Amino acid sequence: MTERPSPRISSRKQPRQARSTELVSAILEAAVQVLAKEGAGRFTTARVAEKAGVSVGSVYQYFPNKAAILFRLQSDEWRQTTHLLRAILEDVDRPPFERLRTLVHAFIRSECEEAEMRVALNDAAPLYRDAPEAHDAKAAGADIVQGFLREVLPAASETRRALAGDLIKATLSQVGKAFSETPRTQAEIAAYSDAMADMFEAYLRGLGGSQARDSNPSPPLSSRL
């Protein structure tokens, strides 16, 4: 059976002038609103153009189809996540497990604040998830996580560190998504984040993470409630 090629998801061109940049920003802002309100199933280029107050032709100047718009939104989200990982996990002036706890709190809070958008993007993923650009974008943060784990688990094998990284990323993504689908208070977000951070810390210490010589280990969750 011949595989159907993935749709083109790269932008047609990059805006070079201030006016063009403003147009693309308006299109993307409208796309966020349409996606959050209508969901992936009713997301169309025409709806985005209408919301942005521009012609469909203006949208097509920069995005060849709706998959390209959705991929741009997802790519922006991935870049934000990569920046978050780098800013927190590479801050070597802070103890490793303190950094990990900060990351968990920031990630879960972000998931809850942008829940509608993230759920809709997840529903739209079949439109672009098999494209090469998607694989490249999703892999962007892998080196950051592995660098952190080499610091925390210096004696572990690359295979074990890779497994630990995959487990932590999958847990953050899937459990965070499920948690954020229900409206949460700030207290609930904090308590849940602490519990998840405790779980990750216990797991990494069990793999030899105490060798990272964290001079400021986190107190148990029970003492923080």
N, C-alpha and C positions, 0 to 999 in steps of 0.2 A: 504494500500500500504506500502510495506517495504521501509524504508528510506535507501538510499545508504550511507554507511559509508564514512566519510571524509577521504581523503588520508592521509597517514602518513606524517607528516611534520617535525618531530623531526630529528635532525641530527643523523646519525648512531653512531658516536663516536666523542669525542672531541680530538683535536690534543694535544699531550703531549710533543712532541719534537719540537725543533726549525724548523727542516725541514718540519714537518707536519704542523706546524703553517703557514709557508711560503706557503705551497701548498694550504691550505684553503684560505689564503689571495689572492693568485693568481686566484683561482677559483671564489671568490666573486668579485674581480676586473673585471674579464672577464665577469661575469654575468651582472654587471652594464653596461658594454659597449655594450653587446649584447642586453640587454633590452632597453637601450636608443636608439640604432640604429634600431633594428628590431621590437620592440614592443612586447607586451605580446603574440600576436597571433603566432609569428614566433620564440618564445623563446623555445629552446630545450636544453636538457642536452648535446647532441652531439655538438651543436653550441658553448656552453660554454666551453666544453673540447677543441675544436679546437682553440678557441680564447685564452685559457689559455696555449695552447701548451702541454697538457697532454692527457692521454688516458681517454676514458669514464669510464673505470674501476676505475681509480684513483678518479674521481668525485664521483662514487657510494660508495667509501669507506666511505665518509663523508655525502653524501646526497642521500637518497633512490630514489628520483625522482625530477622533476623540481619544483614541488610545495614546496619541502623542501628548495630548493635554494631560491626561491622567498620569502618564509616566513622568511628565515634568513635575506634577504635584508630588508624586511619590519620590522622585529623585531629590526634590528639595527637602522632603522629610528625612530621607536617608542621609543627606549632607548634614542636616541639623543634628541627627543622632551621632554621626561620626565626629562632629565638632564637640558634642557633649562628652563623648568617650575620651577624646584627646585632652580636653580641658581638665577633666577630673582624674582620669587614670594615669596621666603622665605628670601629674603634680607631685614630684618626688619629695617635696618638702613636707608632705603629710604622710602619716603611716598608711601602709597599704590597705588595711581593713577599714580604716576611716574613709579612704577614698571610695572603696567599694560600697560602703553604706551610703555615702553621699550620692553616688551614681544611682543606686536603687531608688532612693527618695526622689531624685530628679526625674528619673524615667517614669516611675509610677504616677507622679504628679502630672507629668506631661501627657501620659496616656489618658488620664481622667479629664484633663482640660480640653483635649482634642478628640474625645471619644467618637463623636459622630463622624468626624472626618476620617479617622483611622479605620473605623468599621467599613465605611463606604469605599475607601481605597482598597481594603482587603477584598471586598466583594468584586472590585474591578480588576483585581490582579490577573485573572485569566487572559485579559486583553494584551498583557505585555510580559508576563512572568517568564516566558520561554525565550524572549529576545536576548541577544548577547549583551546589550546595554544594561539589561536588568541584572544579569549575573555579575557584571563588572561592578555595578553600583552597590549591590548587596555585600560584596566582598571587601568593600573599602575599609570597614572597621575591624576586620579580622586581625590585622597585624597589631593594632593597638591593644586588643584584648590579649593576644598571645604575648606581647611584650610585658604586659602587667603580670600575666601568669608565670612568665619566666622569672620575674622578680619574686613573686610569692612562693613559687614551687621550684626553686633552683635545682633540686635534686631529682625532680620528676622527669620522665621521658617525654619527648615531644608528642608521642602518641597519647600519653595520659593528659598532658596539658591541652592538647587539641580536643580531647573528649570533655574535659572540664569546661573549656571555653564554649563548646557547642551546647553543653547542658545549661550553662548559665544564660547564654543568649536565648536559647529556646524557652527556658522557664520565664525569663523576663518578658519575652514577646507574647507567649501564649497565655500565661497566667495574668500578666498585666492587662492584656486585651479583655480577658474574661472578667476581671475585677472592675475594669472601667466601664463595662456595659451597663452597670447600675450606678445611678448618681451616688456620690460619696461625699461625706463631710471631710474637712481637713483633718480632723482627729482620726477618722477611719483610715484615711490615706497614710497618715504618719504611722499608725499602729501596724498596718499591713506591710508598709515598707520596712519597718523595723524587724518584723517577723521574717520577711523574706531575706533581709540582710543577715540576720542571725543564722538562717538556714545555710546561706552561701558560705558564711564564715566558718561554721562548723564543718561543712563539707570540705573546704579547702584546708583547714587545719588537720582534718583527718587524713588528707593526702600528703601531709608534711608541711603545710603552710606555716606552721610555727617557726620554721627555719627562716622566714622572712624577718624575724625578730621585731615584730610589731611591739614597740615600747609602750603603746597606749591601747591595749586591747579593749574592745567595747564591752560595757557591762551587760549582763544578761537582760533579756527583754523584761522579765518579771520586775526588775528594779527600776525600769523606766516607765511602767504603767501606773 
